[in-house]
């Protein structure tokens, strides 16, 4: 039976394989063909050892045809797995608006256009008026001055990098004071004390997990103190018997003792979250106005832009941070700057609510979500193998922002006659149009709040494709 296995050359001449070569390249497809043949050969040897086949037991031509079909299916499976693992767009129907696994904030139309415009040559590090070289990110400085009230700014690749760079540039070898209740772990098991250690500053903890007073900060200030750092716990809440001083009082204390006031606001908001019916979240402009020397925040959370860390503050502190050697190691590419520039432009024109998807999702009323859900259900149409019902539910902000906040939402709950909820979720996730969902009480939940309005028709098509495959 082993002698009936098709050769690599034979399989590469098959129409289905030639089609794969056109899309993926002959070198990669040849690798898949060899893998499929090797795996089939090993399986046949194992089977023959367990149950040897008698000579002439099967027609040779039939065996070759069967093996060829099996190998073609195996190669197609390898190609499909490869395509699933490549970076590509999916629909977020999980109800988590800022889904870290799905790339957090979806970009605005303006940001997408900016990516295209900057894809070729652009003024990444040059002044168009003078032709002189300038630092990367200078293009955003005027906008950030307007929006936040800062003197200067710097963009790095994420907020963890912003924290590390700021601490190292402003406090290496000296003490930085922080409340014990703010020694957070930020995603991926990265803990703030470890960032302190890596930055070379000496961590000086004050207060307790749930209660810290202004006197605790003042008592800790000494000749080796470089800064006081305030960190907003954007990914958790401490409730009950708690107390802490107002940020403005902390910053005033730092100013009184001539030490630097650093504020890490986390989610990087530039708008009043209370307008969306959400709890208060600190903004860059509030922190600068309250007296912070340096403010750090994320670009891809509540701000609604690309992944980056935003550093704003006074000229002296930001200049030191920008000139530190580590700044080059954590700088962003031109595409990130372009997308962030376009995102900030929506704020300067007062159009962020309508243009930035994150804000559209957060501010959408349940009445609007209900209308969209009804249209999607109608587009899917009734089918005997799928039961659909629309109901109210709750969504989440996600992305380490506004923990424990539940957003009222509208969902489409699906049940399949033949498939379990887990099986249906896999079909949707790995189908022609990838859809990520959540499962509750053996139902697949399509949460409309986290779905971009322009994806409504594609979401309906994804469900219809699942239905048609099972007929």
C-alpha positions as CSV (number, residue, x, y, z in Angstrom):
1,X,0.0,0.0,0.0
2,X,2.9,2.3,0.7
3,X,4.0,2.0,-3.0
4,X,0.6,3.4,-4.0
5,X,1.3,6.8,-2.3
6,X,1.3,9.6,-4.9
7,X,4.6,11.4,-5.3
8,X,5.2,15.1,-4.5
9,X,5.3,15.9,-8.2
10,X,2.1,14.0,-8.9
11,X,0.2,16.0,-6.2
12,X,1.7,19.3,-7.3
13,X,0.2,18.8,-10.8
14,X,-3.3,18.4,-9.4
15,X,-5.7,21.3,-10.2
16,X,-6.6,21.9,-6.5
17,X,-2.9,22.1,-5.6
18,X,-2.1,24.4,-8.6
19,X,-4.8,26.7,-7.3
20,X,-3.2,26.8,-3.9
21,X,0.2,27.5,-5.5
22,X,-1.3,30.5,-7.2
23,X,-2.5,31.9,-3.9
24,X,0.3,30.9,-1.5
25,X,3.3,30.2,-3.6
26,X,4.8,26.9,-4.8
27,X,7.4,26.7,-2.1
28,X,4.9,26.8,0.8
29,X,2.5,24.5,-0.9
30,X,5.3,22.0,-1.6
31,X,6.1,22.0,2.1
32,X,2.4,21.2,2.9
33,X,2.4,18.4,0.3
34,X,5.5,16.8,1.8
35,X,4.0,17.1,5.4
36,X,0.8,15.4,4.2
37,X,2.7,12.6,2.5
38,X,5.0,12.0,5.5
39,X,2.1,11.9,7.9
40,X,0.1,9.5,5.7
41,X,3.1,7.3,5.2
42,X,3.6,7.0,8.9
43,X,0.0,6.2,9.5
44,X,0.0,3.5,6.8
45,X,3.1,1.9,8.3
46,X,1.5,1.8,11.7
47,X,-1.6,0.2,10.2
48,X,0.3,-2.4,8.2
49,X,2.3,-3.4,11.3
50,X,-1.0,-4.0,13.2
51,X,-2.8,-5.7,10.3
52,X,-0.7,-6.6,7.2
53,X,-2.6,-6.4,3.9
54,X,-2.6,-9.5,1.7
55,X,-1.2,-9.1,-1.8
56,X,-4.0,-8.3,-4.3
57,X,-6.5,-7.6,-1.6
58,X,-7.4,-4.2,-3.1
59,X,-7.4,-2.8,-6.6
60,X,-4.2,-0.8,-7.0
61,X,-5.8,2.0,-9.0
62,X,-8.6,2.4,-6.5
63,X,-6.1,2.6,-3.7
64,X,-4.1,5.3,-5.5
65,X,-7.2,7.3,-6.2
66,X,-8.3,7.1,-2.5
67,X,-4.9,8.1,-1.2
68,X,-4.7,11.0,-3.6
69,X,-8.1,12.3,-2.4
70,X,-7.1,11.9,1.2
71,X,-3.8,13.7,0.6
72,X,-5.5,16.6,-1.3
73,X,-7.9,17.0,1.7
74,X,-4.9,17.0,4.1
75,X,-3.1,19.7,2.1
76,X,-6.3,21.7,2.0
77,X,-6.6,21.4,5.7
78,X,-3.0,22.6,6.2
79,X,-3.7,25.6,3.9
80,X,-6.8,26.4,5.9
81,X,-5.0,26.3,9.2
82,X,-2.3,28.5,7.7
83,X,-4.9,31.1,6.6
84,X,-6.6,31.0,10.1
85,X,-3.3,31.9,11.7
86,X,-2.5,34.8,9.5
87,X,-3.5,38.3,10.5
88,X,-6.9,39.2,9.1
89,X,-10.1,41.0,10.0
90,X,-12.8,39.4,12.1
91,X,-16.1,40.5,13.5
92,X,-16.2,41.2,17.2
93,X,-19.6,40.0,18.5
94,X,-18.4,39.2,22.0
95,X,-19.9,42.2,23.7
96,X,-16.4,43.3,24.8
97,X,-15.9,46.7,23.2
98,X,-12.2,46.8,23.7
99,X,-11.3,43.2,23.2
100,X,-7.5,42.8,23.8
101,X,-7.4,39.5,21.9
102,X,-9.1,41.1,18.9
103,X,-6.8,44.2,18.8
104,X,-8.7,46.5,21.2
105,X,-9.9,49.8,19.6
106,X,-11.1,49.5,16.0
107,X,-9.7,52.4,13.9
108,X,-11.8,55.2,12.5
109,X,-12.3,55.7,8.7
110,X,-10.0,58.7,9.0
111,X,-7.3,56.6,10.7
112,X,-7.5,53.9,8.0
113,X,-7.1,56.5,5.3
114,X,-4.1,58.0,7.1
115,X,-2.5,54.5,7.1
116,X,-2.8,54.4,3.4
117,X,-1.5,57.9,2.9
118,X,1.6,57.2,5.1
119,X,2.3,53.8,3.6
120,X,4.8,55.3,1.1
121,X,7.2,58.1,1.7
122,X,6.0,60.7,4.3
123,X,7.3,63.4,6.6
124,X,8.1,60.9,9.4
125,X,11.1,62.7,10.7
126,X,11.5,65.8,8.6
127,X,10.2,69.3,8.7
128,X,8.5,70.0,5.3
129,X,8.9,73.8,5.6
130,X,12.7,73.8,6.3
131,X,13.7,70.3,5.1
132,X,15.5,69.8,8.5
133,X,15.3,66.6,10.4
134,X,13.0,66.5,13.5
135,X,12.1,64.0,16.1
136,X,9.5,61.4,15.3
137,X,6.0,62.4,16.5
138,X,6.5,66.2,16.4
139,X,3.6,66.3,14.0
140,X,1.2,65.6,16.9
141,X,2.6,68.0,19.4
142,X,0.4,71.0,18.5
143,X,-2.8,68.9,18.6
144,X,-1.9,67.3,22.0
145,X,-1.1,70.8,23.4
146,X,-4.6,71.9,22.3
147,X,-6.4,68.8,23.6
148,X,-4.5,68.3,26.9
149,X,-3.0,71.6,27.8
150,X,0.5,70.1,27.9
151,X,3.7,71.8,26.8
152,X,5.3,68.8,25.0
153,X,4.6,65.2,24.0
154,X,6.2,61.9,23.0
155,X,4.6,58.8,21.5
156,X,6.0,55.3,22.2
157,X,4.8,51.8,21.4
158,X,2.6,51.2,24.4
159,X,1.8,52.5,27.9
160,X,4.1,50.0,29.6
161,X,7.0,51.4,27.5
162,X,5.9,54.9,28.4
163,X,6.1,54.0,32.1
164,X,9.4,52.2,31.9
165,X,11.0,55.0,29.8
166,X,9.6,57.8,32.1
167,X,10.8,56.2,35.3
168,X,14.3,55.5,33.8
169,X,14.7,58.9,32.3
170,X,13.5,60.8,35.4
171,X,14.3,58.6,38.4
172,X,17.0,56.0,37.7
173,X,19.1,55.5,40.9
174,X,16.7,57.5,43.0
175,X,13.4,56.9,44.9
176,X,9.9,57.1,43.4
177,X,7.0,57.1,45.8
178,X,3.8,55.2,45.1
179,X,0.8,54.0,47.1
180,X,0.7,50.3,47.8
181,X,-2.9,50.2,46.4
182,X,-1.6,51.3,43.0
183,X,1.1,48.6,42.5
184,X,-1.0,47.0,39.8
185,X,-0.5,44.2,37.3
186,X,-1.2,45.3,33.8
187,X,-2.0,42.5,31.3
188,X,0.2,39.6,30.4
189,X,1.6,39.2,34.0
190,X,3.6,42.5,33.8
191,X,3.7,43.9,37.3
192,X,4.4,47.5,38.1
193,X,7.1,46.7,40.8
194,X,9.0,44.7,38.1
195,X,8.9,47.7,35.8
196,X,10.2,49.8,38.6
197,X,13.1,47.4,39.1
198,X,13.8,47.2,35.4
199,X,13.9,51.0,35.2
200,X,16.5,51.3,37.9
201,X,14.5,53.4,40.3
202,X,14.0,52.6,43.9
203,X,10.4,51.8,44.8
204,X,9.2,53.5,47.9
205,X,5.8,52.2,48.9
206,X,3.5,54.1,51.2
207,X,0.1,53.5,52.8
208,X,-1.8,50.3,52.6
209,X,-3.7,48.5,49.9
210,X,-7.0,50.2,50.7
211,X,-6.0,53.4,52.5
212,X,-3.3,55.9,51.8
213,X,-3.1,59.5,53.1
214,X,-1.4,62.6,51.9
215,X,0.7,62.5,55.1
216,X,2.0,59.0,54.0
217,X,3.4,60.6,50.9
218,X,4.9,63.6,52.7
219,X,6.6,61.4,55.3
220,X,8.3,59.4,52.6
221,X,9.8,62.4,50.8
222,X,13.5,62.7,51.4
223,X,16.8,63.8,49.7
224,X,16.7,60.7,47.4
225,X,13.2,61.3,46.2
226,X,12.9,61.9,42.4
227,X,9.2,61.7,41.9
228,X,5.8,60.8,43.3
229,X,3.8,58.5,40.9
230,X,0.1,58.2,40.9
231,X,-1.4,55.3,39.0
232,X,-5.1,55.0,38.1
233,X,-6.2,51.4,38.8
234,X,-8.0,51.2,35.4
235,X,-8.3,47.4,35.4
236,X,-9.7,46.8,39.0
237,X,-11.6,48.5,41.8
238,X,-11.0,48.5,45.6
239,X,-14.3,49.1,47.4
240,X,-15.4,49.3,51.0
241,X,-13.1,50.8,53.7
242,X,-10.9,52.8,51.4
243,X,-9.5,56.3,51.1
244,X,-6.9,58.2,49.2
245,X,-6.0,61.8,48.6
246,X,-7.1,63.7,45.5
247,X,-4.6,63.7,42.6
248,X,-4.4,67.5,42.7
249,X,-3.3,67.4,46.3
250,X,-0.6,64.8,45.5
251,X,0.7,66.9,42.7
252,X,0.7,70.0,44.8
253,X,2.7,68.1,47.5
254,X,5.2,67.1,44.8
255,X,5.5,70.7,43.7
256,X,6.0,71.9,47.3
257,X,8.9,69.6,47.8
258,X,10.3,70.2,44.2
259,X,9.9,66.6,43.1
260,X,8.3,65.4,39.8
261,X,4.6,64.4,39.7
262,X,3.9,61.5,37.4
263,X,0.4,60.4,36.6
264,X,-0.4,57.2,34.8
265,X,-4.1,57.5,33.8
266,X,-4.1,54.1,32.1
267,X,-7.0,54.1,29.6
268,X,-6.0,57.4,27.9
269,X,-9.4,59.0,27.8
270,X,-9.8,62.4,26.1
271,X,-13.6,62.6,26.8
272,X,-15.9,62.7,29.7
273,X,-17.0,59.1,30.2
274,X,-19.9,60.2,32.4
275,X,-21.6,61.5,29.2
276,X,-21.9,57.9,28.1
277,X,-23.5,57.0,31.4
278,X,-20.2,55.4,32.6
279,X,-18.2,56.0,35.8
280,X,-15.6,58.8,35.8
281,X,-12.3,57.9,34.2
282,X,-9.4,60.4,34.4
283,X,-8.4,62.3,31.2
284,X,-5.1,63.7,30.0
285,X,-6.4,67.2,30.2
286,X,-7.8,66.8,33.8
287,X,-4.4,65.5,35.0
288,X,-2.4,68.3,33.3
289,X,-4.8,70.8,34.7
290,X,-4.5,69.3,38.2
291,X,-0.7,69.9,38.1
292,X,1.0,66.7,36.9
293,X,4.4,67.2,35.4
294,X,4.1,64.1,33.2
295,X,0.9,62.1,32.2
296,X,1.0,58.7,30.7
297,X,-1.8,56.8,28.9
298,X,-2.8,54.3,26.2
299,X,-3.8,55.2,22.7
300,X,-5.8,52.1,21.9
301,X,-8.2,52.0,24.8
302,X,-10.8,54.7,25.6
303,X,-9.0,57.1,23.3
304,X,-10.0,54.8,20.4
305,X,-6.8,54.9,18.4
306,X,-3.8,52.6,17.5
307,X,-1.7,50.8,20.1
308,X,0.7,53.3,21.6
309,X,1.8,55.0,24.8
310,X,1.2,58.7,25.0
311,X,3.5,60.9,27.2
312,X,2.5,64.5,27.7
313,X,3.8,67.0,30.2
314,X,6.1,70.0,30.8
315,X,8.9,70.8,28.4
316,X,11.7,70.0,30.8
317,X,10.5,66.5,31.8
318,X,9.4,65.5,28.3
319,X,12.8,66.7,26.8
320,X,14.7,64.4,29.3
321,X,12.4,61.5,28.4
322,X,12.8,62.1,24.6
323,X,16.6,62.4,24.9
324,X,17.0,59.1,26.8
325,X,18.6,56.3,24.8
326,X,15.7,54.0,25.5
327,X,13.4,56.3,23.7
328,X,14.7,55.1,20.4
329,X,14.1,51.5,21.4
330,X,10.4,52.0,22.1
331,X,9.6,54.6,19.4
332,X,6.6,54.0,17.1
333,X,6.5,53.5,13.4
334,X,5.1,56.1,10.9
335,X,1.9,54.1,10.5
336,X,1.1,54.3,14.2
337,X,1.7,58.1,14.2
338,X,-0.5,58.5,11.1
339,X,-3.4,56.6,12.7
340,X,-3.1,58.5,16.0
341,X,-2.9,61.8,14.2
342,X,-6.1,61.1,12.4
343,X,-7.8,59.9,15.6
344,X,-6.8,63.0,17.5
345,X,-8.1,65.1,14.5
346,X,-11.6,63.8,15.3
347,X,-11.3,65.2,18.8
348,X,-10.1,68.6,17.6
349,X,-13.1,68.8,15.2
350,X,-15.5,67.7,18.0
351,X,-16.5,64.7,15.9
352,X,-15.1,61.9,18.1
353,X,-18.6,60.6,19.1
354,X,-19.6,60.0,15.5
355,X,-16.2,59.1,13.9
356,X,-14.3,57.0,16.4
357,X,-15.8,53.5,16.6
358,X,-15.0,53.0,20.3
359,X,-17.1,56.0,21.2
360,X,-19.9,55.0,18.8
361,X,-20.1,51.7,20.5
362,X,-20.0,53.2,24.0
363,X,-22.6,55.9,23.3
364,X,-25.1,53.8,21.2
365,X,-28.5,53.6,22.8
366,X,-30.3,50.2,23.3
367,X,-33.0,51.5,20.9
368,X,-30.4,51.8,18.1
369,X,-29.0,48.4,18.9
370,X,-32.5,46.9,18.9
371,X,-33.1,48.3,15.4
372,X,-29.9,46.9,14.1
373,X,-30.5,43.5,15.7
374,X,-34.0,43.3,14.1
375,X,-32.4,44.1,10.7
376,X,-29.7,41.4,11.1
377,X,-32.3,38.8,12.2
378,X,-34.4,39.7,9.2
379,X,-31.3,39.4,6.9
380,X,-30.5,36.0,8.3
381,X,-34.2,34.8,7.8
382,X,-35.8,32.0,9.6
383,X,-34.4,28.5,9.1
384,X,-35.5,25.2,10.7
385,X,-32.0,24.3,11.9
386,X,-31.3,27.7,13.6
387,X,-33.4,29.3,16.3
388,X,-32.9,33.1,16.7
389,X,-34.2,35.4,19.4
390,X,-33.4,38.9,20.3
391,X,-33.1,39.9,24.0
392,X,-31.5,42.4,26.3
393,X,-28.2,41.6,28.0
394,X,-25.1,43.3,29.3
395,X,-21.8,44.0,27.6
396,X,-18.3,45.1,28.9
397,X,-15.9,47.9,28.1
398,X,-12.9,45.6,28.3
399,X,-9.2,46.3,27.5
400,X,-8.5,46.9,31.2
401,X,-10.8,49.9,31.2
402,X,-13.8,50.6,33.5
403,X,-13.7,47.3,35.3
404,X,-17.0,45.9,36.6
405,X,-19.0,48.3,34.4
406,X,-21.9,46.6,32.7
407,X,-23.2,48.2,29.5
408,X,-26.9,47.5,28.6
409,X,-26.9,45.9,25.2
410,X,-29.1,43.9,22.8
411,X,-28.0,40.5,21.6
412,X,-29.2,37.8,19.1
413,X,-29.1,34.4,20.8
414,X,-28.6,31.4,18.4
415,X,-29.3,27.7,18.9
416,X,-28.6,25.2,16.2
417,X,-30.6,22.0,15.7
418,X,-27.6,19.8,15.0
419,X,-24.6,21.7,16.5
420,X,-23.9,22.4,20.1
421,X,-23.2,26.0,21.1
422,X,-19.4,25.2,21.2
423,X,-19.5,23.7,17.8
424,X,-21.5,26.6,16.3
425,X,-19.0,29.1,17.8
426,X,-16.1,27.2,16.2
427,X,-17.9,27.2,12.8
428,X,-18.5,31.0,13.1
429,X,-14.9,31.7,14.2
430,X,-13.3,29.6,11.5
431,X,-15.7,30.3,8.7
432,X,-15.2,32.4,5.6
433,X,-16.2,35.5,7.7
434,X,-14.6,35.0,11.1
435,X,-17.0,35.9,13.9
436,X,-16.1,35.9,17.6
437,X,-19.0,35.3,19.9
438,X,-19.7,34.4,23.5
439,X,-21.6,31.4,24.9
440,X,-24.2,31.5,27.6
441,X,-26.6,28.8,28.7
442,X,-25.8,26.7,25.6
443,X,-26.7,29.6,23.3
444,X,-24.3,31.5,21.0
445,X,-24.6,35.2,21.7
446,X,-24.1,37.8,19.0
447,X,-23.7,41.0,21.0
448,X,-24.6,44.0,18.7
449,X,-22.8,46.6,20.9
450,X,-19.4,45.5,19.9
451,X,-20.2,44.9,16.2
452,X,-19.3,47.8,13.8
453,X,-22.5,48.9,12.0
454,X,-20.8,48.4,8.7
455,X,-20.3,44.7,9.6
456,X,-24.0,44.0,10.2
457,X,-24.7,42.6,6.8
458,X,-21.5,40.5,6.9
459,X,-22.5,39.1,10.3
460,X,-25.8,38.0,8.9
461,X,-24.0,36.4,5.9
462,X,-21.7,34.5,8.3
463,X,-24.7,32.9,10.0
464,X,-26.3,32.2,6.6
465,X,-23.1,30.4,5.4
466,X,-23.2,28.2,8.5
467,X,-26.8,27.3,7.8
468,X,-26.2,26.5,4.1
469,X,-23.3,24.2,5.0
470,X,-25.5,22.0,7.0
471,X,-28.2,21.5,4.4
